[in-house]
C-alpha cells in the first residue's frame, strides 16, 4: 500500500510517488477490463492456422501481421508498417534487400511493389498463443446470452443496454447484419465499458460506418462471428467489410469463417480466417488501436507533468 503525505496539491510528492500513483491508476483501469486480447494486442491482423493464404494488396496495414502456419502471406502493391510474424517457418521471397536472410524456406511472398517496413519473423510463439487465445475467446463469449439486436439500419447502441455478464462485458446478440454504405452504427459507452456483439448471421455485411462515442475505444468493442467448428475452424459466418472508403471501428473476430475486407478503413483489428483465403484487398487501411501500454505511459506523463508544475512553485 502506498503511503501518501496529505498536503496541498502535489507539491510535496516525490517523483517516485508520482510515478507510482500513475502506475496504480493505470493498473486500476486495467483491472476493470473484461475480455482481454493478451498477446493478440500486438497485432493488427491475425490469420488462422491453415494451409491457405492471407492476401493483401493495394493498401496499408499499420501494425504487425501474425500468420498461423502453414498459412501463407502474400503482399502486392501494399505496405505493412510493422513486422510479418509466422508461427512456423517463413522466408522473404521478393523482398530486396532481404531483412531476414537466414530464415527458413516458408510461405511468404511479396510482388508488384509490396513492402514490409519491419522484420519477417519465423517460429514466433506469440503468434500461436495469440491465435489460440482469440479462438478460445470467441468460443467463450459466443456462448453467452445477450440483448438482441438487428443491425440493418442507422442506429445508436448504448453500451449499458447490453446484458452484463459475469466478468463485466456488455453482451449483445444478432442474427442479422446488413449495414450498407449509407448506414452508420454508433456505439456509445464510457471508457470503462466493454461491448461484445455476438454475430450468428451466416453472411454478415459490415459495409457502413462504425463510430464510437462517450470514451469507449476500439479495443473495447468486439464483433464476434460465432459459429462453426472450433476444432477444425470451419463453418463459421462469412464476414465482409466493404465501406467504400469509410471508417469502421472495433475488433472483428471470425475464427471459423472466411473474411474479406475491401476498400475500407478499419481502426481496429482483423482476426481469423477459417481454412480459406483471408482477403484484405482493393485499397484497405488497417490502423492498430493505441496499445494499453501506450495509454499507461501517457497517463504517467500527465502525472509527471502535474508533479513538475507544482514542485517548481
BELMO-V941593 format. One record per pair of residues at least 6 apart in sequence whose C-alpha atoms are under 7 Angstrom apart, sorted by the first residue. I is the first residue (numbers start at 1). J is the second residue. D is the distance in Angstrom with one decimal. If there is no record, write none. Layout:
i=I j=J d=D
i=I j=J d=D
This chain:
i=10 j=307 d=6.0
i=10 j=310 d=6.1
i=11 j=307 d=6.9
i=11 j=310 d=5.0
i=11 j=311 d=4.8
i=18 j=303 d=6.3
i=18 j=304 d=6.4
i=18 j=307 d=6.7
i=19 j=300 d=6.2
i=19 j=304 d=6.8
i=22 j=299 d=6.3
i=22 j=300 d=4.9
i=22 j=303 d=6.1
i=23 j=300 d=6.9
i=26 j=296 d=5.5
i=32 j=192 d=7.0
i=34 j=167 d=5.7
i=34 j=168 d=5.7
i=34 j=169 d=5.9
i=34 j=194 d=6.7
i=38 j=130 d=7.0
i=39 j=126 d=6.3
i=39 j=129 d=7.0
i=39 j=130 d=5.1
i=40 j=130 d=4.6
i=42 j=64 d=6.7
i=43 j=63 d=6.1
i=43 j=64 d=4.7
i=43 j=65 d=5.7
i=43 j=66 d=6.4
i=44 j=63 d=5.1
i=44 j=64 d=5.6
i=44 j=65 d=6.0
i=44 j=269 d=4.8
i=44 j=270 d=6.4
i=44 j=286 d=7.0
i=44 j=287 d=7.0
i=44 j=288 d=5.0
i=45 j=64 d=6.8
i=45 j=65 d=4.8
i=45 j=66 d=6.1
i=45 j=269 d=5.9
i=45 j=270 d=4.9
i=45 j=271 d=5.6
i=46 j=65 d=6.0
i=46 j=66 d=4.7
i=46 j=67 d=5.8
i=46 j=270 d=6.5
i=46 j=271 d=4.6
i=46 j=272 d=6.0
i=47 j=54 d=6.5
i=47 j=66 d=6.3
i=47 j=67 d=4.8
i=47 j=68 d=5.8
i=47 j=271 d=6.3
i=47 j=272 d=5.3
i=47 j=273 d=5.7
i=48 j=67 d=6.8
i=48 j=68 d=5.3
i=48 j=131 d=6.8
i=48 j=255 d=6.7
i=48 j=272 d=5.0
i=48 j=273 d=5.3
i=48 j=274 d=6.1
i=49 j=68 d=4.0
i=49 j=69 d=5.5
i=49 j=70 d=6.6
i=49 j=71 d=6.2
i=50 j=68 d=6.8
i=50 j=69 d=6.5
i=50 j=70 d=5.8
i=50 j=71 d=5.1
i=50 j=275 d=5.3
i=51 j=70 d=5.2
i=51 j=71 d=4.8
i=52 j=71 d=4.8
i=52 j=72 d=6.1
i=52 j=275 d=6.5
i=52 j=276 d=5.8
i=52 j=277 d=5.5
i=53 j=71 d=5.3
i=53 j=72 d=4.5
i=53 j=73 d=5.6
i=53 j=277 d=4.8
i=53 j=278 d=6.2
i=54 j=72 d=6.2
i=54 j=73 d=4.9
i=54 j=74 d=6.4
i=54 j=277 d=5.7
i=54 j=278 d=4.5
i=54 j=279 d=6.0
i=55 j=73 d=6.1
i=55 j=74 d=5.1
i=55 j=75 d=6.3
i=55 j=278 d=6.1
i=55 j=279 d=5.0
i=55 j=280 d=6.0
i=56 j=74 d=6.1
i=56 j=75 d=4.8
i=56 j=76 d=6.5
i=56 j=78 d=6.9
i=56 j=279 d=6.4
i=56 j=280 d=4.8
i=56 j=281 d=5.5
i=57 j=75 d=5.6
i=57 j=76 d=4.7
i=57 j=77 d=5.4
i=57 j=78 d=5.0
i=57 j=280 d=6.7
i=57 j=281 d=5.0
i=57 j=282 d=6.3
i=58 j=76 d=6.6
i=58 j=77 d=4.8
i=58 j=78 d=4.6
i=58 j=281 d=6.4
i=58 j=282 d=5.4
i=58 j=283 d=4.9
i=59 j=78 d=4.7
i=59 j=79 d=6.4
i=59 j=282 d=6.8
i=59 j=283 d=4.5
i=59 j=284 d=4.7
i=59 j=285 d=5.6
i=60 j=78 d=5.7
i=60 j=79 d=4.9
i=60 j=80 d=5.9
i=60 j=284 d=6.4
i=60 j=285 d=4.8
i=60 j=286 d=6.5
i=61 j=79 d=6.4
i=61 j=80 d=4.8
i=61 j=81 d=6.0
i=61 j=285 d=5.7
i=61 j=286 d=4.8
i=61 j=287 d=6.4
i=62 j=80 d=6.2
i=62 j=81 d=4.8
i=62 j=82 d=6.4
i=62 j=286 d=6.0
i=62 j=287 d=4.9
i=62 j=288 d=6.1
i=63 j=81 d=5.8
i=63 j=82 d=4.8
i=63 j=287 d=6.8
i=63 j=288 d=5.6
i=64 j=82 d=4.7
i=64 j=83 d=4.8
i=64 j=84 d=5.9
i=65 j=83 d=6.3
i=65 j=84 d=4.8
i=65 j=85 d=6.0
i=66 j=84 d=6.1
i=66 j=85 d=4.8
i=66 j=86 d=5.9
i=66 j=127 d=5.6
i=67 j=85 d=6.1
i=67 j=86 d=4.8
i=67 j=87 d=6.3
i=67 j=127 d=6.8
i=68 j=86 d=6.1
i=68 j=87 d=5.3
i=68 j=127 d=6.7
i=68 j=128 d=6.6
i=69 j=86 d=6.2
i=69 j=87 d=5.5
i=69 j=88 d=5.2
i=70 j=88 d=6.9
i=71 j=107 d=6.9
i=72 j=107 d=4.5
i=72 j=108 d=5.7
i=73 j=107 d=6.5
i=73 j=108 d=5.1
i=73 j=109 d=6.4
i=74 j=108 d=6.1
i=74 j=109 d=4.9
i=74 j=110 d=5.7
i=75 j=109 d=6.5
i=75 j=110 d=4.8
i=75 j=111 d=6.3
i=75 j=114 d=5.4
i=76 j=110 d=5.9
i=76 j=111 d=4.9
i=76 j=112 d=5.0
i=76 j=113 d=6.0
i=76 j=114 d=4.5
i=77 j=112 d=5.4
i=77 j=113 d=4.7
i=77 j=114 d=4.3
i=78 j=114 d=4.7
i=78 j=115 d=6.4
i=79 j=114 d=5.8
i=79 j=115 d=4.9
i=79 j=116 d=5.8
i=80 j=115 d=6.3
i=80 j=116 d=4.7
i=80 j=117 d=6.3
i=81 j=116 d=6.3
i=81 j=117 d=5.2
i=81 j=118 d=6.7
i=82 j=116 d=6.7
i=82 j=117 d=5.7
i=82 j=118 d=4.7
i=83 j=116 d=6.7
i=83 j=117 d=6.9
i=83 j=118 d=4.3
i=83 j=119 d=4.8
i=83 j=120 d=5.8
i=84 j=119 d=6.4
i=84 j=120 d=4.9
i=84 j=121 d=6.3
i=85 j=120 d=5.8
i=85 j=121 d=4.6
i=85 j=122 d=6.2
i=85 j=124 d=6.4
i=86 j=121 d=6.1
i=86 j=122 d=5.1
i=86 j=123 d=5.9
i=86 j=124 d=5.8
i=86 j=127 d=6.6
i=87 j=122 d=6.4
i=87 j=123 d=4.7
i=87 j=124 d=4.8
i=87 j=125 d=5.9
i=87 j=127 d=5.3
i=87 j=128 d=5.5
i=88 j=122 d=5.6
i=88 j=123 d=4.2
i=88 j=124 d=6.9
i=89 j=104 d=5.8
i=89 j=105 d=6.5
i=89 j=106 d=5.1
i=89 j=122 d=5.0
i=89 j=123 d=5.9
i=90 j=103 d=6.3
i=90 j=104 d=5.7
i=90 j=105 d=5.7
i=90 j=106 d=4.0
i=90 j=107 d=5.5
i=90 j=108 d=6.0
i=90 j=121 d=7.0
i=90 j=122 d=5.2
i=91 j=103 d=5.6
i=91 j=104 d=5.8
i=91 j=105 d=5.0
i=91 j=106 d=5.0
i=91 j=107 d=6.4
i=91 j=108 d=5.5
i=92 j=98 d=6.3
i=92 j=108 d=5.8
i=92 j=109 d=6.3
i=93 j=108 d=6.3
i=93 j=109 d=5.0
i=93 j=110 d=6.4
i=94 j=109 d=6.0
i=94 j=110 d=4.9
i=94 j=111 d=6.0
i=95 j=110 d=6.3
i=99 j=119 d=6.1
i=99 j=120 d=6.9
i=100 j=119 d=7.0
i=100 j=120 d=6.3
i=103 j=122 d=6.9
i=135 j=255 d=5.9
i=138 j=224 d=6.1
i=138 j=226 d=6.6
i=142 j=198 d=5.8
i=142 j=226 d=5.5
i=146 j=162 d=6.5
i=146 j=163 d=5.1
i=146 j=171 d=4.7
i=146 j=172 d=4.3
i=146 j=173 d=5.2
i=147 j=162 d=5.4
i=147 j=163 d=5.6
i=147 j=171 d=6.5
i=147 j=172 d=4.5
i=147 j=173 d=5.8
i=148 j=172 d=5.8
i=148 j=173 d=4.9
i=148 j=174 d=5.8
i=149 j=172 d=6.7
i=149 j=173 d=5.9
i=149 j=174 d=4.9
i=150 j=174 d=5.7
i=150 j=175 d=6.9
i=150 j=176 d=5.4
i=150 j=177 d=6.6
i=151 j=176 d=6.0
i=151 j=177 d=4.7
i=151 j=178 d=6.2
i=151 j=179 d=6.5
i=152 j=177 d=5.7
i=152 j=178 d=4.7
i=152 j=179 d=5.1
i=153 j=179 d=6.2
i=153 j=183 d=5.8
i=154 j=183 d=4.7
i=154 j=184 d=4.8
i=154 j=185 d=5.6
i=155 j=184 d=6.7
i=155 j=185 d=5.4
i=155 j=186 d=6.3
i=156 j=185 d=6.0
i=156 j=186 d=4.5
i=156 j=187 d=5.8
i=156 j=188 d=7.0
i=157 j=186 d=6.1
i=157 j=187 d=4.8
i=157 j=188 d=6.1
i=158 j=187 d=6.1
i=158 j=188 d=5.0
i=158 j=189 d=6.3
i=159 j=170 d=6.3
i=159 j=187 d=6.8
i=159 j=188 d=5.9
i=159 j=189 d=5.0
i=159 j=193 d=6.8
i=159 j=195 d=6.3
i=160 j=170 d=6.9
i=162 j=170 d=4.6
i=162 j=171 d=5.0
i=162 j=172 d=5.6
i=163 j=170 d=5.3
i=163 j=171 d=5.0
i=163 j=172 d=6.7
i=164 j=170 d=4.8
i=164 j=171 d=6.3
i=165 j=171 d=6.9
i=169 j=194 d=5.1
i=169 j=195 d=5.9
i=169 j=196 d=6.7
i=170 j=194 d=5.9
i=170 j=195 d=4.8
i=170 j=196 d=6.1
i=171 j=195 d=6.0
i=171 j=196 d=4.8
i=171 j=197 d=6.0
i=172 j=196 d=6.1
i=172 j=197 d=4.7
i=172 j=198 d=6.1
i=173 j=197 d=5.7
i=173 j=198 d=4.8
i=173 j=199 d=6.2
i=174 j=198 d=6.3
i=174 j=199 d=5.1
i=174 j=200 d=6.3
i=175 j=199 d=6.0
i=175 j=200 d=5.0
i=175 j=201 d=4.5
i=176 j=201 d=5.3
i=176 j=204 d=6.9
i=177 j=201 d=6.6
i=177 j=204 d=4.8
i=177 j=205 d=5.8
i=177 j=206 d=6.9
i=178 j=204 d=6.2
i=178 j=205 d=4.8
i=178 j=206 d=6.4
i=179 j=205 d=5.9
i=179 j=206 d=5.2
i=179 j=207 d=5.2
i=179 j=208 d=5.1
i=180 j=207 d=4.7
i=180 j=208 d=4.9
i=181 j=207 d=5.5
i=181 j=208 d=4.4
i=181 j=243 d=5.6
i=181 j=244 d=6.7
i=182 j=208 d=6.3
i=183 j=208 d=5.0
i=183 j=209 d=6.4
i=184 j=208 d=5.6
i=184 j=209 d=4.7
i=184 j=210 d=5.8
i=185 j=209 d=6.1
i=185 j=210 d=4.7
i=185 j=211 d=6.4
i=186 j=210 d=5.8
i=186 j=211 d=4.9
i=186 j=212 d=5.7
i=187 j=211 d=6.4
i=187 j=212 d=5.0
i=187 j=213 d=6.3
i=188 j=212 d=5.9
i=188 j=213 d=4.7
i=188 j=214 d=5.5
i=189 j=213 d=6.4
i=189 j=214 d=5.1
i=189 j=215 d=6.3
i=189 j=216 d=5.1
i=190 j=214 d=5.1
i=190 j=215 d=4.8
i=190 j=216 d=5.0
i=191 j=215 d=4.5
i=191 j=216 d=4.5
i=193 j=216 d=6.4
i=194 j=220 d=4.7
i=194 j=221 d=6.1
i=195 j=220 d=6.1
i=195 j=221 d=4.9
i=195 j=222 d=6.3
i=196 j=221 d=6.0
i=196 j=222 d=4.8
i=196 j=223 d=6.2
i=197 j=222 d=6.2
i=197 j=223 d=4.9
i=197 j=224 d=6.0
i=198 j=223 d=6.2
i=198 j=224 d=4.8
i=198 j=225 d=6.1
i=198 j=226 d=6.2
i=199 j=223 d=7.0
i=199 j=224 d=5.8
i=199 j=225 d=4.8
i=199 j=226 d=5.7
i=200 j=225 d=6.2
i=200 j=226 d=5.5
i=200 j=227 d=6.4
i=200 j=237 d=6.8
i=201 j=237 d=6.4
i=202 j=237 d=4.3
i=202 j=238 d=6.1
i=203 j=237 d=5.6
i=203 j=238 d=4.9
i=203 j=239 d=6.0
i=204 j=237 d=7.0
i=204 j=238 d=6.6
i=204 j=239 d=5.4
i=204 j=240 d=6.5
i=205 j=239 d=6.4
i=205 j=240 d=5.0
i=205 j=241 d=6.1
i=206 j=240 d=6.2
i=206 j=241 d=4.9
i=206 j=242 d=6.9
i=207 j=241 d=5.1
i=207 j=242 d=4.6
i=207 j=243 d=4.3
i=208 j=243 d=5.3
i=209 j=243 d=6.8
i=209 j=246 d=5.9
i=209 j=247 d=5.5
i=209 j=248 d=5.1
i=210 j=247 d=6.7
i=210 j=248 d=4.5
i=210 j=249 d=5.4
i=211 j=248 d=6.8
i=211 j=249 d=6.2
i=218 j=249 d=5.8
i=218 j=250 d=4.3
i=218 j=251 d=6.8
i=218 j=267 d=6.9
i=218 j=268 d=5.7
i=218 j=289 d=6.4
i=219 j=250 d=6.2
i=219 j=251 d=6.4
i=219 j=268 d=6.9
i=219 j=289 d=6.7
i=221 j=250 d=5.2
i=221 j=251 d=6.2
i=222 j=250 d=6.1
i=222 j=251 d=4.8
i=222 j=252 d=6.3
i=223 j=251 d=6.0
i=223 j=252 d=5.0
i=223 j=253 d=6.1
i=224 j=252 d=6.4
i=224 j=253 d=5.0
i=224 j=254 d=6.4
i=225 j=237 d=6.1
i=225 j=253 d=6.0
i=225 j=254 d=4.8
i=226 j=236 d=6.5
i=227 j=235 d=6.9
i=227 j=236 d=4.7
i=227 j=237 d=6.7
i=228 j=234 d=5.6
i=228 j=235 d=4.1
i=228 j=236 d=4.2
i=228 j=256 d=5.8
i=229 j=235 d=6.2
i=229 j=256 d=6.6
i=230 j=256 d=6.7
i=233 j=255 d=6.3
i=233 j=256 d=4.3
i=233 j=274 d=5.3
i=233 j=275 d=6.4
i=234 j=256 d=4.7
i=234 j=257 d=6.2
i=234 j=274 d=5.6
i=234 j=275 d=6.4
i=235 j=256 d=5.9
i=235 j=257 d=6.1
i=236 j=256 d=4.4
i=236 j=257 d=4.1
i=237 j=257 d=4.9
i=238 j=257 d=5.0
i=238 j=258 d=4.8
i=238 j=259 d=6.0
i=239 j=258 d=6.2
i=239 j=259 d=4.8
i=239 j=260 d=6.3
i=240 j=259 d=6.0
i=240 j=260 d=4.9
i=240 j=261 d=5.9
i=241 j=260 d=6.3
i=241 j=261 d=4.7
i=241 j=262 d=6.2
i=242 j=261 d=6.0
i=242 j=262 d=4.9
i=242 j=263 d=5.9
i=242 j=264 d=5.6
i=243 j=263 d=6.6
i=243 j=264 d=5.1
i=244 j=263 d=5.4
i=244 j=264 d=5.8
i=245 j=263 d=5.4
i=245 j=264 d=4.5
i=245 j=265 d=6.0
i=246 j=264 d=5.9
i=246 j=265 d=6.0
i=247 j=264 d=6.6
i=247 j=265 d=4.7
i=247 j=266 d=5.8
i=248 j=265 d=6.1
i=248 j=266 d=4.8
i=248 j=267 d=6.3
i=249 j=266 d=5.6
i=249 j=267 d=4.8
i=249 j=268 d=5.5
i=250 j=267 d=6.5
i=250 j=268 d=4.6
i=250 j=269 d=6.6
i=251 j=268 d=5.2
i=251 j=269 d=4.7
i=251 j=270 d=6.4
i=252 j=269 d=6.0
i=252 j=270 d=5.1
i=252 j=271 d=6.1
i=253 j=270 d=6.4
i=253 j=271 d=4.8
i=253 j=272 d=5.8
i=254 j=271 d=6.3
i=254 j=272 d=4.7
i=254 j=273 d=6.3
i=255 j=272 d=4.1
i=255 j=273 d=5.8
i=255 j=274 d=5.7
i=256 j=272 d=7.0
i=256 j=273 d=6.5
i=256 j=274 d=4.3
i=257 j=273 d=5.7
i=257 j=274 d=4.6
i=258 j=273 d=5.0
i=258 j=274 d=5.4
i=258 j=276 d=5.8
i=258 j=277 d=7.0
i=258 j=278 d=6.3
i=259 j=273 d=5.5
i=259 j=278 d=5.3
i=259 j=279 d=6.3
i=260 j=278 d=6.1
i=260 j=279 d=4.5
i=260 j=280 d=6.1
i=261 j=279 d=6.0
i=261 j=280 d=4.9
i=261 j=281 d=6.3
i=262 j=280 d=6.2
i=262 j=281 d=5.1
i=262 j=282 d=5.5
i=262 j=283 d=6.8
i=262 j=284 d=6.0
i=263 j=281 d=6.9
i=263 j=282 d=5.2
i=263 j=283 d=4.7
i=263 j=284 d=4.8
i=264 j=283 d=6.9
i=264 j=284 d=4.8
i=264 j=285 d=6.4
i=265 j=284 d=5.7
i=265 j=285 d=4.7
i=265 j=286 d=5.9
i=266 j=285 d=6.2
i=266 j=286 d=4.8
i=266 j=287 d=6.2
i=267 j=286 d=6.0
i=267 j=287 d=4.8
i=267 j=288 d=6.3
i=267 j=289 d=6.4
i=268 j=286 d=6.8
i=268 j=287 d=6.1
i=268 j=288 d=5.3
i=268 j=289 d=5.6
i=269 j=288 d=6.3
